[in-house]
Amino acid sequence: MDKDIRTLESNHTWILTKLPAGKSVIGSKWVYKINRNHDGSVKIFNTRLVSKWFL
């Protein structure tokens, strides 16, 4: 997860700003998925940062 955050920061995906008056914060969460080989061993770990708010 730390690697993913560093990647997002290095790509300038977001910037931290002060919250404007009268606005609310959109929640988020990390989603994890493990891809496995046919023998059951771990092939790759996937992570995503997703919004917890629907428009």
C-alpha positions as a Python dict, from the first residue, in 0.01 Angstrom:
ca = {
    (1, 'M'): (0, 0, 0),
    (2, 'D'): (288, 241, 74),
    (3, 'K'): (424, 178, -275),
    (4, 'D'): (82, 256, -426),
    (5, 'I'): (56, 583, -232),
    (6, 'R'): (405, 687, -342),
    (7, 'T'): (312, 609, -704),
    (8, 'L'): (-3, 821, -682),
    (9, 'E'): (195, 1108, -530),
    (10, 'S'): (473, 1087, -791),
    (11, 'N'): (214, 1094, -1072),
    (12, 'H'): (57, 1407, -916),
    (13, 'T'): (-276, 1222, -893),
    (14, 'W'): (-385, 1437, -600),
    (15, 'I'): (-279, 1731, -389),
    (16, 'L'): (-368, 1805, -29),
    (17, 'T'): (-579, 2117, 12),
    (18, 'K'): (-786, 2276, 285),
    (19, 'L'): (-1150, 2167, 286),
    (20, 'P'): (-1376, 2453, 167),
    (21, 'A'): (-1646, 2569, 406),
    (22, 'G'): (-1972, 2374, 370),
    (23, 'K'): (-1811, 2079, 189),
    (24, 'S'): (-1772, 1723, 312),
    (25, 'V'): (-1491, 1473, 271),
    (26, 'I'): (-1544, 1176, 39),
    (27, 'G'): (-1450, 851, 212),
    (28, 'S'): (-1221, 597, 54),
    (29, 'K'): (-1092, 249, 121),
    (30, 'W'): (-828, 11, -9),
    (31, 'V'): (-947, -300, -196),
    (32, 'Y'): (-710, -596, -213),
    (33, 'K'): (-711, -888, -456),
    (34, 'I'): (-471, -1182, -474),
    (35, 'N'): (-413, -1346, -811),
    (36, 'R'): (-294, -1703, -780),
    (37, 'N'): (-122, -1953, -1007),
    (38, 'H'): (-287, -2285, -1090),
    (39, 'D'): (-98, -2453, -807),
    (40, 'G'): (-240, -2203, -554),
    (41, 'S'): (77, -2002, -505),
    (42, 'V'): (51, -1623, -506),
    (43, 'K'): (111, -1473, -849),
    (44, 'I'): (52, -1104, -772),
    (45, 'F'): (-114, -878, -515),
    (46, 'N'): (-341, -607, -658),
    (47, 'T'): (-454, -301, -462),
    (48, 'R'): (-691, -19, -552),
    (49, 'L'): (-802, 294, -374),
    (50, 'V'): (-1177, 337, -425),
    (51, 'S'): (-1433, 598, -328),
    (52, 'K'): (-1699, 510, -71),
    (53, 'W'): (-1938, 775, -203),
    (54, 'F'): (-2169, 735, -502),
    (55, 'L'): (-2288, 1025, -717),
}
